[in-house]
Amino acid sequence: MNRVETRLGGYPIEWASDSNDKGHNIYCLLDATNTENIVVEEIAKFLRESKIGKALTNKTIVYESHLRRFWNSARYEEEDKMIHSAVRKKDENGKDVGLEFKFGIEDLRRVLELGDFDNDPTIIPEHLAKGLWCRMGFTGHINGKMIKTMFSNAYKFMIHCVVHSLSHKKGAYDETFDYIMNIITRLILNRHYNISKVIFEYFKENIRARSTKYIMYPRFIMMMINDQFKDIPKENGDIMDLRNMTTKTIARVTKETDKRAKKMICRINNPAYVAAKNDKWRHENSSSDNEDERMSELSEKKTRWWFERDGKRKRTPKTTPTVPIRKKSILKIVVKGIVKGGVIRAFEGATTKVGG
């Protein structure tokens, strides 16, 4: 892998040449001016008014040197459960000085205005997410990958926004991962989800990555830095190039003829929507298409952010469980004879008595 060297504060930092992705953690164009009277109008309104509205639309300018410095020195401290790093600024004499920078889940929650809580879930059953996504019009196989092109244009646009803005991955933007499905599912059903914790977990994962570390969540990190430091150096030549959304992006994502248009459902259609109970993705009296036949083919699996239908994360037992044997089924065999070293008197089942 090609590597590039950057000097920050007088010392070299080595990064992979593909350490940043222009399509990762971009902001989305959801304002009414650019989305009214087109197919994404309802979805755009829903997203900008949702809990992830600021995370999707904030247009913070990202300065690459600050991001590289952050990820180069970032470490997670279990004692205070915070990420610690450093930022650079000028002192009164114009010299570079390093200042400690730290934040935790609560800081991330506040700055991004996610409105979730510590006790909100991060793990939901797979059948709930996929049941709702079938209701959204997913046309692929229920046990296959959830690809955004397998939805109508409006829902495809919503998935495009959330994947590009909130996913921790760089690249593979057509595919939707389990926690992204969870975020969209809980938003549409008007249910709580701990988005802050999920994002923070991927911060920690990138810190541990070492050689595969990359500039993850550049816009969010810059928002966190700006929240704590108002006078760090910002130069035009240091602006990080991100491929943020434009009207051309919207036109490209929705250009295909919409042969499978689906109506808006749940909270998208009704801000006061109350979700069905017991991990259901629809009410019994719902008039929309029924997904039962497709869902009958689902082979549920347990992942980092999904659990199985019974709602329990199954664990491997520490010891092999004892299997009881009914007394009536014991086979009694009596054998008599002489063998070298003793006489076999008798044995019952698996119990043998040998005399010397």
Residue, then its C-alpha position, 0 to 999 in steps of 0.5 A: m500500500n502506498r503511504v504518504e507523510t505529513r508533518l504536524g507540529g514538526y514531526p512526521i506522521e505516516w498514513a496510508s495514501d487512501s486514509n480518507d474517502k471523499g464520500h465518507n461522512i459527507y453532509c446531505l442536501l435536505d433543505a426544502t428549496n432543493t427538494e420540494n416538488i420532487v420525488v424525495e420531498e417527503i423523505a427529505k422533510f422527514l430526515r431533516e426533522s428527525k433526530i439525525g437531522k443535524a448529523l446529516t446536514n451540518k456543513t462544518i468545514v473539515y481541516e485535514s491536518h487537525l483530523r490527522r493529528f486527532w487520529n494519530s494521537a487518539r486513545y481510549e481510556e477505560e477509566d473515564k470512558m473517553i477518547h483522548s487526543a490533542v489539537r494544535k493552536k498558536d500561543e501568544n508568541g505564534k508558536d505551535v502548542g498542543l492542547e488536550f482534547k477529549f470527549g465521551i458519548e454524552d459529548l457526541r450526543r450533545v454536539l450532534e443533537l441526536g437526542d438519544f439516551d444511554n438506556d436506548p437499545t443498540i441491538i434489535p431483532e433482525h426480523l424487525a428490521k427486515g420486515l420493515w424494509c420489505r414493507m418499504g419495498f425491498t425487491g431482493h432476496i430476504n436473506g441477501k444483501m440490502i442494496k439501496t438500488m433494490f428500493s423505490n427512488a424515495y427510499k433509495f435516497m434516504i438510504h443513500c443519505v444515511v449510509h454516506s453520512l453515518s456509516h463508519k465504512k469507506g466505500a461499499y456505499d450501495e450496501t446497507f449494514d445492520y446498524i444502518m438498517n437499525i437506525i432507519t428502522r427505529l426512525i421510521l417506527n418512531r422508536h428510540y435507538n442509541i445512535s451515539k453509542v454505535i458511532f462511539e464504538y466505531f471511533k474506538e474500533n478505529i483507534r485500535a486499528r493501527s495499520t488500517k486506521y483511516i480518517m473516520y468521521p471527519r465531519f463529526i470530529m471537526m464538529m467536536i473540535n470546534d465545540q471545544f476550541k474556538d481559535i485553532p488555525k484554519e487555512n484554506g489550503d488545509i480544507m479536506d476535500l469531501r464529495n458533499m451532496t449537491t442537486k446533481t447527486i439527488a438527480r443521479v440517485t433518483k434518475e431511474t424510472d420508478k417502476r416500484a414506487k411505494k407510499m410513505i409509511c409510519r412516521i414519515n407519513n404521520p409525525a404522531y405515529v405510534a409503533a406496534k408492540n412486540d417488535k412488530w413493523r406494522h399494525e394488524n389493521s394496516s392497509s399496506d401490502n403484507e410481507d408474511e410470505r416473504m418473511s417466512e423465508l428469513s433465516e435469522k442470524k445473530t450479528r453485532w447489532w442484531f439478535e435472534r427472534d427470541g430476543k436473547r443473545k445465546r451464549t455457549p455454555k461453560t460446561t457440557p449440560t448433563v443429559p438425564i437418563r430415565k431409569k426405565s431405559i437402562l439396559k441390564i447385562v450380566v456377564k460371567g467369565i474368567v479374564k486374565g487379572g480378575v473375574i468380570r462379575a457384572f455390569e449395569g449400563a455403563t457401570t462395571k465392577v471388576g474383582g481382583 
